C-alpha cells in the first residue's frame, strides 16, 4: 500500500518540482501545488458532496422510518431502500468518488514528506546511503526517528553542510539540492526547522497550533454546511478532535514544512466545502428540487389549459 502512495507521490513530485523551479520557494510551491490538485479533483469532490448532501437531506425521513419500525429492523431496511430508490440516492454513492481524491491527497503528502526521491527524483539507493551514513555521525541523530520524515529532516541537515551534499550526491543532484535547500524560508519561518527544537513558546509553535485549528475548523464548518453536525456519535466526535491533535503533535516534532502542508490542505478543503455547500449543499438541493417541482406543476397546468 505504501508503494502505491509513493508512486502517486513520485508522479505529483514532478509538478511540485516544476512549481519550485518557477517560484524558488517551497512554501509558495506547496500553496500552488495544493490549489492545482484541488482543482484537478474538483469533479470528484462535487460528486462526493452531492452524495453527502442528499444523505443529509433525507435524515428526517430516515429518522421517521427508524422510529416507525423500531421493532422490525428488516422492515425498516426495506423502507430505507425504497426511500433511496424514490429519491434517487445511493447510500454508498460517495465511496468510489472519494477514493481517487484520497489517493491523490496521500500522494501529495508523500511528495512533500519525501522531497529527495519524490520531488527531486534522486535514486532511492543513493538517498538511503546518505541517510544511514549521516545518521551514524555524532550530532546528526535528528533524522533517526520516524522513517516517514527522515528525508525532509535530511534536507534540513544538508542545508547546513555543502560538504555533505558533495560527498554523497553527484554534481547534477548536488546542484538541484543546493537550489532546493535555499528555498525553505516562507513568511518568517524556515520550513526546515523542527518546532520542538525551538521551545514551546517560540514563533514556530504556531505551526502545530494552526495545524490543529485549521483541521478542526474545516471539519466543523463542513459538517454544518452538510447538516451532519448533530448526527456525529461519540466515537466520531473523539476522532474529530483526536486526529487533528495527533497531526499537531507530529507537526511539532517534524520539520515545519509538513505542518505547513497540512495547514494549506485544511484551508483549501474548507474553501472548497464552502463553495460546494453553496451550490450543492442540502439547502441548495432542496431549493432546486422545489423549483423543479413548481416548474413541473406549471407545465402540467399549461398542458391542461391547452387541452
N, C-alpha and C positions, 0 to 999 in steps of 0.2 A: 504493500500500500504506500509506504514511504517513497518507493521508487516512482510511483505514478505522480505523486505530488512534486517530487524532484524533477520529473520530466516536464511537467507544466511550468515549474519554476524556471527551468532552463530556457524554455521557449519564450516565456514572458521576460526573462532576463535580457533578451536582445532589445526589447522595447525600452526597458529601464536603462540599459547602457546607451541607447541612442538618445534618450532624453538627457542623460547625464552629459553626453558628448556635446549637446546643444547648450545646456544651461550651466554646466561645470559646477553644479551644486546638487548634492544628494537629497537635501530636504525639498528643494523645488522640484526635483525629478520625481520624488515619491508622490508629491501632490498631484502633478500632471499625470503620472503613471496610474494612480488610483482613479482619477477622474476619467481617463480614457477607457480603462477597464470597465468602470461603472456604465459608461455609455454603450460599450460593446454588449454587455449582458443585460441592458435595459429591457429588451423584448422579453427575455425570460423572467425578469423581475415583474413585469406587468402581468404576465400570466399567473405568477405566484400570488401577486397582490389581489387579482380578481378572485382567485380561489379562496384566499383568506377572507376577503370582504363578503363573498357570497356565503361562506360558512358563518361568519358573524351575523349576517343579515337574517339567517334562519334560526338564530339562537332562541328567540322567543317561542317559535313554533316547536323547536326541539324540546324545550322545557315543558311545554304543554303536553306533548306526546309522552314524555317520560313520566309526568305526573298522572296522566290518564291511565297508562298501562304500567303502573309501578309494580304490580304483582304479576305481570305477564311479560317477561323480558323478550320472548320470541315475537309476540305481537308488536311490542314496541319497536323491535328491529325491523319488522316488516313495514310498519307505518313510517319509520325513518327512511327506509329505502324508497317508498312511494313518494315521500316528500322530496327527496333528492331528484327523483325522476321527473316529478311535476315541475320543479323549479329549475331543472337542467343543471344541477350542481353535483360535482363528484367530490366526496369527502377526501379522496386521495389525489385530487386533481393537481395539487401544488407540489407533489412529491418529486415527480420527474423534472418539472421545470426548475426546482430548487437544486437539483443535483449538479447541473452544469455550472451555475454560478458558484456553488460551494467548491467544486474542484478548481475553478479559476481563482477564487479568492484565496484558497490554500496555496495555489501555485504562486500567487503574489507574495504571500508570506515567505515561501521558500526562496523566491528571487531576492527578497530583502535580507533574509537571515543567512543566506549562503552567497554572499556577493562575489567571492573569488571564482567559484565553479559555475554559478548560475547567471551571474551578471557579466563578469569579465571572461567567463568560459575558459578558465585556466584548467589544465588537466588535473583531475582529482588526485591522481597519484602524487603529483608534484606538491599540491596543497597539503595532502596528508603527511608527506615527508617533512615539509616545512613546519606543520603544526606539531608533530611529535618531537621534532628536533628542538624547536624553540620552547616547547612546553617543558622540556627536560632541563633547560637552562635555569640557573638560580635567578629568582626575582621575576620570572615570567609565568607564574602559576595561574595568572588571571584566566588563561584560556583552557585551564584544566578541568573546568566544571562541566556543565551540561553541554553535550556534544552538539546540540542544535544551534548553540550560539558561539561555537568555537571560532568559526570563520570570521564573523564580524568582530570578535574580540581580537583575533589575529590581525585584522586590518588596523585596529587601534594601536597595536604594538608596532606594526610595520610603518605606521605614520610617524613614529618616533625614531626610526632607525633605517636610513637609506642603505646602510651596510648590510643589514639582514635581507633587504629586498634583493640586492645584487648577489647575495650569497646563495639564495635558494631559487631564484627565477631567472629565466633567460632575458635577453635585452628587450624583446617585444613585450613580454608580460610585465617586466620591471617598469617599462615606460608607462603602460596602462595603469599599473598600481600606483606609481608616483603621481599621475594625474588624478587618480581616483581619491587617494587619501587627502589631497589638498582641498576637496570639495565638501567637507562634512560640517562646516560652520553655517548655522542657519538660525536667524533671529536671536543671536546672542548665545546660542547653545552650540557646543561641539558635540555632534551626534555620535561621536566615538567614545565619549565619556560615559562611564557607568555611574548612575546616580548615587548608589550606595557608597562609592569611594569619596564622595564629596560631603557626606554628612546629611542627616535627615532634615536639617534646616537650611540646606543650600537651595539655590535657584533651580537646580536640577531635579529636586523633589517634585516640581510642578509637572514633570513628565508623567510619573505614575499617577499623580492626583488627577490630572486631566484625562489620562487613560481610563481611570475608573469613572469619573463624572460623565465623560462623553459616551461611554458604553452604556451605563445605566440610563442616562438621559435619552439616548436613542431608542432603547428598548421601551421605556415608559411612554414616550410620545408616539411610537409606532403602535403600541397596544391601544392607546387612547384613540388614535386615528381609526384603527380597525375594530374598535369596540370590544376588545378582548381583555381589557384590564380587569374586569370584575370576575372573569372566568378562570383566572390563574389560581391553581391549587397551591397548597403549602409547599410541596417539593419544588414546584416551578418558581415560586417566589424566592426560595432559597437559592436556586440556581441563578436566578436573575441578578442576585447580589453576589453570590459566591464566585461565579465565573469572572465577572469584572474585577473582583478583589484579587483573584488568583492572577489575572493578567497584569494588574497593577503591581503585585508583588514581583512577578517576573520582570516587568519593565524597570523596577527599582534595582534589580540585580544583574541586568544585562546592558550593553551599550544603548544609549538613548535613541538610536535610530530605530530600534524595534518598537519601542513605545510610541515614537512619533508616527510610525506607520499605522499602529493600532488607532491612534487618535484620528488620523486622516480618514481611515476606513470607517470609523464610527460617525464622523461628521458627515461624510458623503452618504453614508447609509441613512442618516437622519434626513438630510436634504431630499434624498430620493423618496423616502417614505412620505414626506410632506407633499411632494409633488404628485406622487401616485395616489395618495389619500384624497387629494382634491378632485381628481378625475375618476378614480377607481375605488374609492372608499365605500363603506356600506351606505352612507347617506347619499352619495353620488349615484350609486347603483339603484337605490330605492327611488330617487327622484327620476332617474332615467326610465325605470320601469313604469312609474306612474304616468310619465309623459307619453310613453308608448301606448299605455292603456287608454289614455284620453284620446290620442290620435286614432286608435283603432275604433273607439266608440263613435267619434266624429265621422269616420269613413263609413261605418255601418249605417249611421243616421242619414248620411248623404245618399247612400245606395237605396235606402227605404224611400226617401223623398222622390228619387228618380223613378222608382217603380210605381 
